[in-house]
């Protein structure tokens, strides 16, 4: 029902920036909560950032102040601007979507199990 495609990953030096895009199709995302997650080899999937349908944002402590999640509903796209990248940010980054909820508690939006739709992921590699 909702297809998500990530683009923008690549190789960058520590301290650099990347901008990831998540293009949605099949449904308008205006009524969806959207999230970014990442997974490094040998690690569990990790919450990065989320933006609710109304625009409220949440960030993992590890990226707070460095990453910005945003959405452009007219373009049916969600973005993740990543600044001040560190080697520990290296991972496959995936976009996720779920019908909007109004639970209003941060932790709810950090849980992978909340999201029904996932993109294929895009690799981000940060060199020292």
N, C-alpha and C positions, 0 to 999 in steps of 0.2 A: 504494500500500500504506500509506503514511503521508501524511496530509494535514496541513498546518501553516497556521495562520491567526494573523497578528500583529494585535495591537490595542494602542492606547495612545499612538500617536504624536500629535503636535500641535505647536503653537507655544508656546515658552516663552522667557522672558528669560534672558540670561546669568546664571549663578549659581543658576538654578532646577533643578527636578527633574522627571523623568518616570519612570513605570514601564511598561515594555512587557511584554506577555504573549504567549506563543506557545502556542496551544491545538492539541494534536495529536489526530488521530482516525485510525481504521483499524487501528492497532496500539498496544499499550502501549509507552510510551517508557522503561520501567524498564531495558530492556536496550539503550538507544540512547545514544550520545554526542550532545550537543546543542551548537549554537553560535549565536552572533550575529555577523553581518557587516554592514557598511554600505558604501554607495556614494554618493559625491557626484558631481554633474555634472562630467564631464571627468576623473574619477579612476577608478582600478581598484577593484574590490571589496576591502575592507579588513577584516581580522580584528578583532573587538572583544573577544569573550570566548567561552569554551567551558567546558562542564561534562561530565565523563565520567560514564558510567553509575554508577560507584562514588562520585561526588561530588567528585573532584579538579577544581579549577578552574584556568583559565589566563586571563590578561588581556593585551591589548596594552599596551605601555608608556604609550601616550597616555591610557589610561583607568584605569590602575592607581591604586587608592585612591579613585577617584570612582564607578566602576560596580561593581555586584555582580550576578553571575549566580547563579541558584538554580533548583531544580526541586522540584516537588511531584508525585511519581509517582502519588499517589492521584487527583489532579486531571488527570493527563496534561498538565501545563502546565509550561512553562519561563518564567522571568521575567528581565528585565534592569532593575534599579533603577539609574537614571542620576542622579547628583548632581553639583552643581557644573558644570552644563553650560556649554559654551563655544560661540561661533559656529562654530568649526571642527568641532564635533560634528554640524553640520547634514548630513543625509544620509538616504537611504532605508535603513532597518534591516530586515534579513531574518533570519529564523530558519532554521536548518538542522538536519538530523538524519541520523545514520548508525548502522548496527548497531555495537554496542560493539566496540572493539578495545582491546588491551592492550599496544600498542607502547610506551607510557610515556614518549615523548619529546615535549616541549612542541610543537615545530614541527609535528609531524604534525597536531595538532588545530587549527592555525592555517591550514591549507590548504583553500581552498574545494573543491578536487578530492576531498577525503576524503568529503564529504557527498553523499549520494544524493538527499535530499529537501529541498525549499526551499519556504518560504512566499512569498506575493506581495509582501511588504514593506510597511512603514508609514513615512510621512514624519515625520521629526523636524526641526524648524526652530528654531534658537536665535538670537534677536535680540541685538544688542549693547546 
